[in-house]
Each structure stands twice: as C-alpha cells, then as structure tokens.
Amino acid sequence: QSAMLRNAAVRMAGAAATIVPRQTMMMTPRVASFAMSGSRRWMSYTPDRVWSVYLSGEIHSDWREQIAKGVEEKGLQVDLSSPNTSHEDSDDCAAIILGDEEKRPNYDNKGARMNSLRTKTLLEEADIVVVRFGDKYRQWNAAFEAGYATAINKPVVVLHPPELGHALKEVCANAAAVCEEPAQVVQTLDYIITGRLPPPRTKGFTPMVDRLKAK
C-alpha cells in the first residue's frame, strides 16, 4: 500500500528561514527493506505519522537547506522548523513592534523574550531536535537550546565539524546521535522513520552478526 504524505522544506527568504508545505507525494511501500551481508531484513513504519524536526544552531551556512533537500529526495514524512535565522530581525523584533529601548541590555532582553515565543513553542512541539554548531562563531543560543531540549526530554542530534568534538564533549555525551555532515542527519532520520540504511561509512565494515560468527 501507499499513502499520500505531507512534507515540509526550508525556504530561505533573504536570511530568514520559513517553513512551507511541499506538494503531497506518494511514498514508498509501507514496509521498507534493505539488504546487507546477503541477508534481507524488513522493518515496518507508520505511514500516517509526520515527524516534527526542529533545526537549531548556526545561521551562516546552508546546512538547513541541505537537510530539507535530503528529506524531500527520500520522501520522508518530516516537518522542519527553525528559529528565525535573520540575525538582524531577531535583534530588532521587539524594539520594532513594542517600542525602542535606549539601553542595550533592555533592548537585547526585550528581543530575546519575544524570540523565545517561537523557539520554546517549536522546541516543545518537536519530536527530534537537531543542533548544529559551526566553526565560525560561538553559538551560545545553540548550546542553550540543546540544554533546554535535553531538560524537557527531547531527543537531540548534534551536528558539528570533527574539530569541535572536544569543546562539545558534554553536549555530545547527552545526544542521541552525533553527526559531522548534514547528509548523516538525513540518513539518521531515514533510518528511524523507515528503517532504511545507507552504505556503511567505514570501509570494510563487518556487521555484528558476522563478527559474532567469526568468534
């Protein structure tokens, strides 16, 4: 059987990310299969479930678009959301809407509280929280959102370049998965939703069942 599914993609308008519904599309059969080491295994999934994935973190690269494209290409039932990724708008929002502030601490506090209306709501509604740390700037907001998600028992996937592993060791230790590339995030979502696995990342990979047989 197949089902009409709803997907979402991240569309960038300037620097600001918005979430827009994609056209419904036909999904692969209810039962996803994959073969490895000569064996054929099956894993079923629920075709009517739409997974909510919140994309937190740095705003200076196209990692959100890469994940959105990968999700779409695999036909996954995923709704993607994110904080407002326009640095300028997130700074100025409350001063523009509610009135200016002369002192910088008041200006920042007012804007942060207004932005929290979006971020806390989307975090609390998410099934999975993906937090991206980049190497260009210190992402204090990303660290906060990773901690907040953990505190409210949301599964966290951390995404960062290898060289940041030591600095983020406490964050990574509390994550359900740690990825180095956006493609790995897509592959992780694909596996937990459909049961499909990509080719092994490690050259010469031996499945555990074969390792046990060799003993």
C-alpha positions in Angstrom: 0.0 0.0 0.0 1.0 3.6 -0.3 -0.2 6.8 1.3 -0.3 10.5 0.5 2.2 12.2 2.6 2.9 15.7 3.7 6.4 17.0 3.7 8.0 20.4 4.5 11.0 22.2 3.2 13.1 25.1 4.5 12.8 28.1 2.1 15.2 31.0 2.6 13.9 34.4 2.0 17.0 36.6 2.3 18.5 35.3 5.6 15.2 34.4 7.2 14.0 30.8 7.2 10.4 30.0 6.9 8.6 26.6 6.7 6.4 26.0 3.8 4.4 22.9 2.9 5.5 20.9 -0.1 3.3 19.1 -2.5 1.9 15.9 -1.2 3.7 13.0 -2.7 3.3 9.2 -2.9 5.5 7.3 -0.5 7.3 4.0 -1.0 5.5 0.9 0.3 4.5 0.6 3.9 7.3 -1.8 4.5 10.8 -0.6 3.8 13.5 -3.2 3.2 17.2 -3.2 2.8 19.8 -5.9 2.2 23.2 -6.3 4.0 25.7 -9.1 4.1 23.4 -11.4 2.0 20.5 -11.2 4.4 17.2 -9.5 3.8 15.6 -7.7 6.7 12.4 -5.9 7.0 11.2 -3.0 9.2 7.7 -1.6 9.1 6.8 2.0 9.8 3.6 4.0 10.3 2.9 5.9 7.1 0.5 8.4 8.7 2.9 9.8 11.2 4.5 13.2 10.4 7.7 13.8 12.3 8.4 17.3 13.6 12.1 18.1 13.5 13.5 21.4 14.9 16.7 22.7 13.3 18.6 24.7 15.9 22.0 26.3 15.6 24.3 28.4 13.3 22.9 30.6 10.6 25.9 31.1 8.4 25.8 28.1 6.1 23.2 26.2 4.1 23.0 23.1 6.4 19.2 23.6 6.8 18.7 23.6 3.1 20.8 20.5 2.7 18.7 18.6 5.2 15.5 19.9 3.7 16.6 18.7 0.2 17.7 15.3 1.5 14.4 14.8 3.4 12.5 15.7 0.2 14.5 13.4 -2.0 13.9 10.5 0.3 10.2 11.2 0.6 10.3 11.4 4.4 7.2 12.5 6.4 9.0 15.3 8.1 8.0 18.9 9.0 11.1 21.1 9.5 11.1 24.2 11.7 13.8 26.5 13.0 14.3 29.7 14.9 14.2 33.0 13.0 17.6 32.8 11.2 17.7 36.6 10.3 20.2 37.9 12.8 19.0 41.5 12.3 15.3 40.7 12.7 15.9 38.6 15.8 17.9 41.5 17.3 15.3 44.2 16.4 11.9 42.5 16.6 10.7 43.7 20.0 12.1 47.2 19.6 10.2 47.5 16.2 7.0 46.0 17.5 6.9 47.1 21.1 9.0 50.3 21.1 12.7 51.2 21.2 15.0 50.9 24.2 17.9 53.3 24.9 19.9 50.9 26.9 21.4 47.8 25.2 20.7 45.3 27.9 17.0 46.3 27.8 17.0 46.1 24.0 18.5 42.7 24.0 16.3 41.3 26.8 13.2 42.5 25.1 14.1 40.9 21.8 15.2 37.6 23.4 11.9 37.2 25.2 10.0 37.8 22.0 12.1 35.3 20.1 11.5 32.7 22.9 7.8 32.7 22.0 8.8 30.9 18.7 11.8 28.9 19.9 10.2 27.4 23.0 7.0 26.6 21.3 8.7 24.8 18.4 11.1 23.0 20.7 8.4 21.7 22.9 6.4 20.5 19.9 9.3 18.8 18.2 9.8 15.0 18.1 13.5 15.5 17.4 15.9 18.5 17.9 18.9 18.8 15.6 21.5 21.3 16.9 24.2 22.5 14.6 27.5 24.0 15.9 29.7 25.7 13.3 33.3 26.7 13.5 32.9 30.4 12.6 31.2 31.8 15.7 30.4 30.6 19.2 26.7 29.5 19.1 25.5 30.3 22.6 21.9 30.1 21.5 22.5 26.6 20.1 24.1 25.4 23.4 21.1 26.8 25.3 18.6 25.1 23.0 20.5 21.8 23.3 20.3 22.0 27.0 16.7 23.1 27.0 15.7 20.2 24.7 17.5 17.7 27.0 15.8 19.1 30.0 12.4 18.5 28.5 13.4 15.0 27.4 13.6 15.8 23.6 15.9 13.5 21.6 18.8 15.6 20.4 21.0 15.1 17.4 24.2 17.2 17.4 25.8 18.2 14.1 29.3 19.7 14.2 32.7 19.5 12.3 35.1 17.0 13.8 37.5 19.6 15.2 34.8 20.8 17.7 34.3 17.4 19.2 36.4 18.1 22.3 34.8 21.5 23.0 31.4 20.0 22.7 32.0 16.7 24.6 29.4 17.4 27.3 26.8 18.3 24.8 27.6 15.3 22.6 27.6 13.0 25.6 23.9 13.8 26.1 22.9 13.5 22.4 21.2 10.5 20.9 23.4 10.8 17.8 26.4 13.0 16.8 26.8 13.8 13.1 29.5 15.5 11.2 27.6 16.2 7.9 24.0 17.2 7.1 23.7 14.1 5.0 24.2 12.0 8.1 21.3 13.8 9.8 19.1 12.9 6.8 20.3 9.3 6.9 19.5 9.1 10.6 16.0 10.4 10.0 15.6 8.0 7.1 16.6 5.1 9.4 14.4 5.9 12.3 11.4 6.6 10.1 11.6 3.9 7.5 14.3 1.5 8.7 16.5 2.1 5.6 20.2 2.2 6.0 22.8 3.8 3.7 26.0 2.0 2.6 28.4 1.7 5.6 30.5 4.8 6.2 33.5 2.8 7.3 35.4 1.0 4.6 35.4 -2.8 5.1 32.6 -2.6 7.6 31.6 -6.0 9.1 28.1 -6.4 10.5 27.9 -7.6 14.2 26.2 -10.8 13.3 29.2 -11.8 11.1 31.7 -10.7 13.8 30.0 -13.0 16.3 30.0 -15.9 13.8 33.8 -15.4 13.3 34.5 -15.9 17.0 
